């Protein structure tokens, strides 16, 4: 249409070749981490942004708590929306918490949006909880009530994070905790927890630097 052609001629971004536009879009969203929290009433989500990604150079923290402003670039015009509607999900790191909020967030997405998510982050404590539960379940030779309860806790923890439902997941980042001392033994526990979440898929696991043996 005439208005679309006018936009294309007047916009410096739209005058760029498609490959260069994609690099601009990716640059604008790389380095952003979105932490999903349940709002005050059940079933509503809020999105808190921060820029602390373990093992990744960061910029200054982002001073907004509204995800709509993060993905606003994709809504500038119809052409950009068509080109970039899945880019936020592919470029942003999503921080999952095992309190049901991430599961609610995942359920709110379309299949295409969910499968576009490539990087998720998990806090050290959450990964450790999963690793401990996984090791207890896999080393227990009994079927008594405590063993069954541990198995149920592992299933609930895994369900609430729902990483296995992310078809395009490529990496899981363990967020660095300044209160933690990272050792080789604890690293194995963290990795065990994440491996149990991704169900044996070939997913890169990034943990904070080991400081002590």
N, C-alpha and C positions, 0 to 999 in steps of 0.2 A: 504494500500500500504506500501512498504518498508519505504518510507520517513515519512509517518505518524507514523509508529511504532517507527522509530528512534526518531522523535520529542517527542513521548510519553515517551520513555526511558530516554532521555536526559533532559527533562524539569522537574524541581522539581514541578512546578505548575500542569502539566498534570499527574504527578504520584499520586497526591492527589485524594482521593475519590471525586466524583462529588459534594456531599453536602458541603464538606470543600472548594472546589473551588468556589462554589457559595457564601460562606461567605466571601472569599477573594475579589471576584468581588464587592460584595455589600459594603464592608468596603472601598474599593478604591474610590467609587463614592458617598458615603453618605456624606452629609454636603456641597455638591456643589450646588450653585444656578446659573442658566443660565438665564440671561436677554436678551430677543430678541429685537433687534433694526432694523429698516429699514436702509439699507445702503444708499449711496448717490443717486443711481438710483432706481427708483420705481421697486418693485418686488424682489429686492435682499435683503438677510438677512445677518446680522452679529450677532455674539453671544458674549456678554460681560459677563464675569464671575465675581462673587463676592461671599463672604462667609458670608454675613450678613442675617441670617434667624431669623425672630422674634421668641422669646420664645424658641430658640434652641441654645445649646452651639456651638460655631464656632471655626474654626481654622483660621490661617492666610489667608489673601486674596490670591487668586490664580493669578499668574502673567502671564496669557495668555489670549488672546482674541479670540482664535481659538478653536471652539468646537471640531474640528477633533482631536485635541490632547487629549481632555477629553475622547472621545470614542475610542481612539487608542488602548486601551487594548482589545477591542472586535475584533480587526483585526490582532492580533498577528499570529494566524494560523487558519486554517479552523475549527478545532474542537472547539476552544474557540469562534470563530465567531458564530457557530451554537448554542452554549450554552448561549451566552451573548448578542445576537444582539438586544434584547429588554430591557436588563438590564439598560442601561443609561436612558431610558425613564421612567422606573419604579423607579429608585433610585434618580435621580436628581430632584431638585425643579426648576420648570420653572416659571420665573417671567413674568407675562403678563402686557402689557400696552395698554390702550384703544386708541391707535393712528393708529390701523390697522396692526401694525407689528406682533402682536401675531396671528391674523387671518391669515395673510400671512404664518406664520410659521406652523400653524395647517394645512393649505391647502397643504403644501409641504410634509406632512407626509403620510405614508401608514395608512390604517385603523388599522393595528396591532400596529404600533408605537403610533398612537394617543390614542388608548385604553389602552396602557401600562402606560401612564402618570398618576401618582397617587397623586402627590402633586404640587400645583401651589401657587404662591405668588402674591399678589396685593399690591400696595402702599396704604397708608392710605387715601390720597387725592382721588384716584380713587374709593376706596370703599365708601367713603363719598358721592362723586358725585352720584354714583348709588343709595345709600340709600335715598338721598334727592329726586332724581327724582322718585324713586319707591313710596315714601310716598306721593309726590304731586299727582301722577297719581291715587293712591288708595284712596285719601281723596277728590279729586275733583269730584263734582257732576255735573259738566257742560260739554258740548261738544263744547265749544267755541274755537276760534283759539289758544289762549295761552295754553289751556289744550291739544289740539291736538299736538301742537308743543312740549310740555313737553313729551307727550307719544312717539313721534317720536324720541326725544333725548334719551329717555330710551332704545328704541329698537336699536338705532344705537350704543349706549354704550355697550349694551349686545352683539350685533352681533360682535363688534370689539374685545371683550375679548373671546367670543366663549367657555366659560367654559362648557356650556351645551353639547358641542360636544365631550367632553372627557369621554368616556364610563366607564373608570376605575378610575375616580377621587375619591379620598378618603378624601382629606383634602385641605383646602384653608387657607393660612397663610397671615395675614395682616402684612406687613413690618413696623417695628417701625419707626416713624418719630420723631426726637429729638425736632422739633419745635411744636409738638402737645402736648396738655394736654388731657389725656385720662380719660373721665368721663363715668358714667353709661349711661347717656343720649346719648352721642356720640357713645358709644359701640353699642347701639341698632341700630343706624343709619348705622354703618358699617356692622353689621350682616344682616340688611335688604337688603343692597346693594348686599351682597354675596348670600343671599338666592334667590334673584331675578335672579342671574346668574345661579345657579345650578337647578333652576326649581323644588324646593321642594324635591330634592333627599336627602338621608341621608348622608351628607358630613360633616366632622368635620371642624369647623371654629375656627381658633386660632387667637386671637387678643392680642395686647400688654397689659401688666398688667395695671389695672385701678388704677390710683393714687389719684383721687378725686371723690367724689360723684357728 
